[in-house]
Amino acid sequence: MAGSRTFTFLGTGTSVGVPMLGCECEVCRSTNPRNHRYRCSVLISSQRGNVLIDTTPELRLQLLRERVPLVHAVLYTHYHADHMMGLDDCRLFPRALGGALPIYCTEEVEKVVRQAFPYAFLSELEQLPLGSIPRLAFRRIEPLAPFEVLSHRVLPIPLSHAQYSVLGFRFDDVAYCTDVNEISPESMQLLEGLRVLVLDALRPRPHPAHFSLDEALAIIAQLKPKQAYLTHMAHEMNYERINPTLPPNVELAYDGLKFTF
């Protein structure tokens, strides 16, 4: 499938987005669209359909912006609100699918989804027309156990996000690793030989749950992907100032950026 897939950054921002409410810094007031960041998610598109990674609070706006009429499957990195709370925006998709939307996630994430969206699992609502509530079909995944979705072979890679467990996803020679502040030696081995690495880089200053810019650059220097994109960025990451200072194979991602693989 080389060259037949498109990777789209739907959102590249941190949990509060950019601009941030109540902030008057130069990035939050910037007119450069590359400094405007919805919450963090991506879309993998191929002839077989669209695979969404995470459902952010801006999901409807993200999909409308990219003119994506249908999502065929959802993968979850973890259950935090900025990566999950747009799930209800997926409720129209089962109409076109003719059945429940496949949700690929860990047992831990499934439990939180069921708690956050209890109306989607009430037996008395099962007879409502498709589109009334989310219709979900959970597909259990485990760290290090490859699985297939729409003919993509996906490797879930365990990552650390402070005290939380997060999954990165590797699609052949492309890996997506958001919300991470530590990568074990075993997981580092699984990220070798990449053409493209997408990696969390919250801000220049250290943070207890995310890689800082320097920490992310150190991981990239160790793994040596041909290309790296930084994501999950806060308002301290000024595109115009920081992007020109990065190594030749590293860029700040921005909402709407695409590449093929």
Secondary structure, DSSP 8 states (H G I E B T S, - for coil): -TT--EEEEEE-B-TT-BS-TT--STTTT---GGG-B-BSEEEEEETTEEEEE---TTHHHHHHHTT-----EEE-S---HHHHTTGGGGTTHHHHHTS-EEEEE-HHHHHHHHHH-GGGG-GGGTTS-TTSS--EEEEE--TT--EEETTEEEEEEEEEETTEEEEEEEETTEEEE-S-SB--HHHHHHTTT-SEEEEE---SS--SSS--HHHHHHHHHHH--SEEEEESB-TT--HHHHGGGS-TTEEE--TT-EEE-
